[in-house]
Amino acid sequence: MVPPGGESPILEAKGLALGQSVGASLQSIAGLTVPPEALSQIQKDYVDQAASLWNQALEHPDQWSIKDRRFASPEWTSNPGSAFLASMYLLNANTLKRMADSLSGDGKARDRVRFAVQQWVDAASPSNFLALNPEAQKKALETKGESITQGLQHLLHDVGQGHLSQTDETVFEVGRNVATTEGSVVFENELIQLIEYKPLTEQVYKTPFLFVPPCINKFYILDLQPENSLIRYAVSQGHRVFVISWVNADDSLAKATWDDYIEKGVIQAINVSRDIAGTEQVNALGFCVGGTLLATATAVLAARGEKPVASLTLLTAFLDFFNTGTLDLFIDEAMVQLRESSLGERSPEGGGLMRGGELAATFSFLRANDLVWNYVVGNYLKGEKPPAFDLLYWNSDSTNLPGPMYCWYLRNTYLENKLVQPNATTVCGQSVDLRRLDMPTFVYGSREDHIVPWDGAYASTQVLKGDITFVLGASGHIAGVINPPQSNKRSHWTTPAGTRILPGTAQEWMATAQEHAGSWWPTWSEWLAKQASAGGKVAAPKQAGSKKYRPIEAAPGRYVLRKAG
């Protein structure tokens, strides 16, 4: 036993060895170093805490309290060996992360080390291994091995389908119980289908409303279930709603470019929506990459002397890529050149496909404990089928992208941040200058967004020149956006009434922002109604499309059903 306040020579030696070996390894990476005083303090803290855990194991082996949900079940705390193992793992993990946080040197290299350490400690958790997980072992005994059999079956199934099951995918079917809002495909080309939704009101705003969803995902994130469908909500508010459904790219589109997605995608959708509605303008919304595409297309049109977009809504979207969060770790000149030489226009074939499964895996590992290891334990070690969850079903329905389009996006936005630089890039033969966008704009960010950090979303308010409204919602990239009013969840923040000029930084804005309970949707709906009311209302059309654009098929259409190959 170690006396209270004392140190075990064995633990002290192990602590010093751990600190010295890991410290030496970290210092060899890109010239990074751990300051000696920081390393000394980390070593001391490690020895003290390890001694405390050892005393706990000897003196009070049945009184463990572990504040980590991976070890929350009674099987962990009631078994002294498992409790000690979990506690030592958490201590080791925390120590490694402290060392990574203490590094001095190149900022991006430090961030990459932090990310790698986090991935390693997440993967090394004893909960991820059957031989070390008492909860999974107990279930195996109780089911006489059936849970292990089921786990192996789940593993083989997931290997066959090419991705980890995060939900029971057999429960959902696109068009049957997700993406069910009634509508018709009224236009299609090789890149998009344009869907017009059936009105739910006797009158609609004359100026139509166009959704531009991200092309890296299926559009039905905006139309999961009737009760959480942003599309249905917009229709119920009296808008004549059109939505782009991007095709899931195959080899026939391996040479498609960013210009193609702008011209044949967004601009074509704007023009068809106007033509069908018989109006000069549309109100338009872009979500995530859809917002970047929409703003780019609008800038291209402005350079041509056209202003067909009356108002913009940008949801968790980048225009200024100054802070891209964790994704920045993966993107540098070498990585972009590699993609360009293998998938871009400079590749031997002149193009290729960025596989949706690769993108989906990258996003999942940004939150590995929640989106990877949680399911490894449940699906494989415990043999459980994951519960049905519409959002995770959508998350697993990945989408391929044409290589040249993807490579242009990587270089000109994430790597070189050219869109925000006036006339620094050319799209569809036009110099892009976002300062030409002077229409009223509603910008939304999510406070816990790890894909588009909310200060990155806020930065759009400093780029555009029109009357800007900014709203911040709680939660993350998807859950923050898909937050219907009737759920009465979370909260949102707005600019104080009477503020005409938004502060220069997100932090300054937050210092005076006003918090409101519940969804941000009604705030946006009220804003959008003001923009749409300028064109007045008309009787709701009795059928979709027009004489020129006749309905092709019922929503959600064929394109959204195509699976990533």
N, C-alpha and C positions, 0 to 999 in steps of 0.2 A: 504494500500500500504506500502511496505517496502522502506525506504529511501535508495538511492544509497549508497552502502558500508555498510549499516546497516544489522542487523540480526533480523528476526522475532522470538519472543520468542517461538511461536508454532513450527516453522520449526526447531529451535535450539533444542527444547525438543524432537521432532521427530527424528532428526538426532542423538542425543545422545542415544535415546532409540534403534534406528536401530543398531547403532554401538555396543552398549553394549549387546543387545540380540544376534545378530549374532556372535559377538566376543566370548560371553560365549559359544555358541553352537560349534563354531569351536574349541575352546580350549578343549572341552570335547572329541574331536575325536583324538584317538591315541596319546594323550598328546601334541597335537599341540597348539601353542600359537601365538597370535599376539602381537608383542612388543608394550608396552604402548605408546611410542612416535609415532610409525607408526599409531596406532589406533587413537590417538589424532589428527594427521594430516588428516587422512581420514575423521574423523567426522567434522573437521573444513571445509575441502574442500566441503563436502556434503552440509553443511548448506549454505555456500557461493553460491554454484551453484544452490541449490534449491531456495534461495532467488532471484537470478538473473532470474530464470525461472518464478517465481511468479510475479516479476516486469514486465517481458516481457508479461505475460498473461494479466496484468491489463493495461499497457501503450500502447503496440503495439500488440494487439491480432491478427492482420492480417498480421504480418511480421515475420512468422516463417521460419527458414531454418534448415531442419533436414537432416543430412548427413548419412543416412542409407537407403539402397535400399528397405527395407521392408516398409518404410514410404515415398517413393519417389513420389507417385501419388498425384495429386492436391487435392484429397479428404481429405488427411491427413492435409496438410498445410493450406488449405482454411477454415477448421473447427477449430476454436480456442480451443474447448474442446478436439478434437482428437489430435491436435498438442501438447497441453499441456500434455495430457496423454502419448503420444509417447515420448516426451522429458523427462518426469519424469521417465518413464520406462527405458530409456537409461541411465539416471543418476543412478537409483537404480542398474541396471545391472552392470554398470561400477564400482560402489562402492563395490558391492559384489565381483567382480572379483579382485579388488585391495586388498580387505581384504584377499582373498584366496592367492593372490600372496605374501602377506606380512607374511604369516605363517612361523614360525620356528619350526623345528622338523624333524621327519623322512621324507626323501626325497620322498619315494614312497607314503606314506600317504598324503603328501602335494599335489602331483600330482593327486591323486585320488580325493581329495577335490576340486582341481581346475577343474577337469573334471566334477564332480558332479554339481558344481556351474554353469559351462558353460551349461550343459544339462538343468538345472533348468531355467536359465534365457532365454535360447532359447525357451523352451516350454512355458514360461510365457508371451511371447510377446503379446501385445494386438492385433497384426495383426492376431493371430491364432484363434481369437474368433469372431464369427459373431456379437455378441452384441457390440463389441468394434471396429469393422473394418468398417469404413465409406465407403471404396471402395466396399466391398462386399455388404453392405447395399444398396448403390446406384444401383448396378447391379440388386439386387433383386427387387427394385422398378421399374427400367426400363424394366425388363423382366416380370413384374407382377408375381413374385414368381417362374418363370420357372427355374432360376439359382439355387434356393434352391432345387427344385424338381430334377434337374439334379445332383446336388451335392449329394443328398441322394442316387440316383441311382448309382453314382460312388462309394460311400462309401459301399453300399451293394455288388457291384461287387467286390471291393477289398477285402472285408471280405470273400467273397466266394472263391476268388483265393488264398487268404492267404498272399498277400503282397500288398504294396502300389504301385500303377501304377505311374511310373516315365516317361513313354512315351506311345504313342498309340501303344500297342502291336499287334493290328490287322493289322498294316501296313506291318509287317515283317514276313518272313517265312524262316527258315534255309534251304538253298539249292535253294531257289527261288530268294531272293534279298539280302541275307547275306550268307556268306560262299559259294560263287559261282565259285571260281577258279576251273577249270576243273581238275579232277584227279580220281584216283581209290583206293579203299581199297585193299591192297595186302596181308595183314596179320591181324589176330585177335586172341585174346585169351580172357579170362574172364575179363581182366583189360584194354586192349587197342585194338584199331584198328590202323593200320599203313597205312597212306595215302601216295601214290606217286602221284605227280602232273605232268600234261602233260607239256612237255617242250614248251617254246615260242621262242626258238632260234634253229638254225640248228645244232649247236654244243653245248655241255655242258661240264662243268668240269667233269673229270672222277671221282674224289673223291666226293661222294655224300654229301649232306647237310641235317642234321637232326634237326628239331625243337622239343624241349621238352617244351610244354606249361605248365602252372600251372594246377595241378589236382583239385584245388578248384574252377576252372571256366571252361567254355567251350573253346575249342581251337580256335574258330572262332573270338576271339578278334584280332587274327592275320590275319583275312580274312573277314573283315566286308563288305566293298564294294570294287570293283575293284580299285578305285582311292586311297583308303587308306589301301590296303592290303599289309602287310609286306611279306606274303607268295608269293603273285603274284610278288611283287618287286624282291624277291630273284630269282624266276623262270625267270623273264625277264632279270636278270643279267647273265644268263647262267648256273645256278646251277641246278643239279638234286635233287629236293627237296622232302624230306620225312617229315611227320608230325605225331606226336602221337595224337590220339584222345582218351582221357581217358574216361572210362565208367562212367556213373552216378550211383554210387553204390546203390544197393538195399540190401534186407535182405540176399540174397545169398552170399554177400561179407562182411557181418557184422564182420567176424573174420579175414579179410585180414590185413596184417601187412605192416610196412615200408619196411621190407625185400622183401615182395611180389612186392611192387611197384618198388623197385630197380631191382630185378631179372627178374620178368615177364613183367615189364614195360620198363624201360630205357635200361637195358642191352639187353633184347630181341629185342628191336627196333634197337639198334646199330648193332647187329649181323645180323638181317634180311636185313637192309639197305646195309650193306657190302656185304652180299651174293648176293642180287639182282644186285648190281652194279659191282660185281666181283672185289672188292678192299679190301685192308688190313685195311684201315682206313676210317673214316668219319670226316667231320667238323661238329660241333654240337653247338647248341644254346639252352640255358635254360632261360626261362622268369619267374621271381618271384620264386615261390616254385619250378617250373620246373628247375630253375638254381641250387637250393639246391639239388634236386634229381639227376640232371645230374652230378654235382661235386662229390656227394657221390658215384654214380655208377662208375664214372671214377676212383675214389680212390680205390674202391673195385676191379676193374679190374687190376689196377696197383699193388695192393697187391698180385694178382694172377699171376703177371708177364706179364700181357697183356697191350698193349697200342694202342687200336683201335681208339682213338680219336686224330686226328691230330691237331686240334685247338678248343678252347672253346670261346663261346660268352656268357656272363652273363648279362642279362638285368634286372635291378632293383631287384637283387637277394641278399639274405643273405648267407654268409658262416660264418662270425663272427657276432654273435647276440649280440654284446656289447651294441648297441643302437637300440632298436626296436620301438622307438617312442611311440605314444599313446597306441599301443597295449600292451605295457608292463604293463599298469595299470590293465589289466584284468588277468594277469598271475602271480600266486604265488604258493607256495607249496600246500596250501589248495585247490585252484582251480584245480590244476592238479590232486591231489589225488581224488577229487570228480569226475572228468572226468574218471580217471582210474577205479574207483569203479563202475561207471555206464555204461561206454562204452568200456573200455579197456579190456585187456586179464584177468584182475583180477575181472571183473564184474561177477555176478552170471551166466550169459549166455555165458561168455567167449568172449563177443564182443557186438557190437551195431552199430548204425549209428549216425554220427554227421550230423544233418540235414542242408542242404544248406540254407534254409530260415533263420536259426538262425545266420549262418555266414554272410549272406547278410545283415541282420538287424544290426549286430554289425558294419560292415564296413560303413553302411549308417549313423549311429549315430556318427561316427567319424567326419562327416561333416553334422550335423543335419539340419542347416538352409538351406543348398543347396540341400540335398538329402532326407529330410523328411518334414520339415515344409513348405517349398516352395510349395510342392505338396499338402499338407493338405489344404493350403489356396486356391490354384488354383483349385484343383479337387473337394473339398467338399464345401468350402465357396462360391466360384464363379461359381461352376458348369461347369468349363472348362475342356475339354479333353486335356491332355498334348500333346505337339507337338511330331511328329515322330522323333526319334533320335536313330540311330543304336547302338551307344555305350551303351545307357541306356537300350535298349532292351536286349543286351547281359548281362548287369549288373543284370537284373532281372531274367535271366535264370540260376538259382542257381544249385549247384551240391552237392550231399551228399558225405561224406567221411566215410570209415570204421573206427569204433571207435579205434581199436588197432593201426592202422596206425597213426591216428590223435593224439592219446595220446603219442605215441613214439616221434612224431614230437614236441609236446608241451614240453615234459620233456627234451629231449636231445638237443634241440636248444634254444627255447625261455627261458626256465627256467634255464638250467644248462650250456648252450653254449658249448656242448661237441664236436661238429664237428670240431671246430677250435683247440681243444686240441689234439695233436698227440696221437693216439692209446687209446684215452679215451673212445671210444665206438666201438662196434662190429656190423657190418652189413653184412648179408649173410655169416657169418662165418669168416669174415676178419676184422682185426683191421684197422680202418679208419685213414689215415694220409694224409691230403691234401697237405702236402709238397711233396708228390710223383708226384703231377701234375705239370709237367715242360714244357708243351706245350705252344705255343703262345696263349695268352688270351686277349680278348677284353672285358673290363668291362664298363658297362654303368650305370649311375645313373641319376635320375630326381631331379632337384633342389627343387621343392615344394612337393616332395613325402612324404605323411603322413603314408604310409604303410611300405616302406623301405626307411627311411631317407638317403639322399645321402651320408652322411659320413659312414653309415652302408654299402652301396654298395661299396664305395671306400675302405673300410677295406679289401676287398678281394684281393686288390693289394699287401697287406702286408702278405698274407697267401700263395699264389701260388708262384711257383719258376721259371716259365718261363718268356718269354719276355711279359711284360704286357703293354697294351694300355688302358688308361682311358679316357672316354669322358663323360661330364656332359651336359645334355639337360635341357631346360627350362620346366616349367609346372610340372604336377603331375605324379602319378604312371602309369596311362594309357595314358593320353593325351600327356605326354612327349614322350612316346614310339611310339605311333601311330601318327606320324608326317611326312607325305610323302613330298618329295621335292617340288612337284608342288604346294602345298598349300602356300609355301613361308612364313611360320609362325615361330615365336619364334626364338631362337638362340641356339647355343651350344658352349661349351668350350673344348679346347684341351690342351694337354701338349705342351709347346714350343718345336719346332724342335731341335733335338740334345740332349734332356734330356734323359739320359739312365737309371737313377735310380729315381723312383718316391718318393716324400717326404713321411715321416712317417705318416702324418695326412692329412685329407681332407682340413683343413684350410690352411696348408702350400702349398698344391697343388694349391688351389684357388688363392693364393697371386700372382702366376706367370702365371696362366692359360690365354690362349688367346681366346677371344670371336669371334665367327663367326656367321653371319646372316644365318637363315634358318635351315633346317633339318639336323640331324646328320646322316641320312641314307647313303648319298653318302660317308661320311668318313668311316663308317663301311663297306660299299660295296667295297671300294678300299682296305681296310685292308683284307677283306675276300677273295678278288680276288687273293691277294698275297699268301695267305695260300693255296688256291685251285689250283693255277697255277703250284705248284710243281708236281702235278699228271698229268698235261697236259689236253688236251681236246679230246673228242671223238664225233662221230656223235650222235645226240640226239636219244634216243631209240624211236622206232615207236609205241611201246605199253608198258603199265605199267607192272611191275612185271617180272617174269621169269617163266621157265618151272616148277620150284619147287613152286614158289609163284604166282599163277595165280590170276588175279583180282577177287574179291569177289562181289563188288558192286561199284557203282559210289560214288565219294565224294559228300557230306561230311560224308556219312555213317550213319548207324543206331544208333551208340552209342551216338552221339551228339544230337540226337533227343529225347532221353529218358529224361523225366522230373523228377525233384526231387519229391519224394513222401512224 
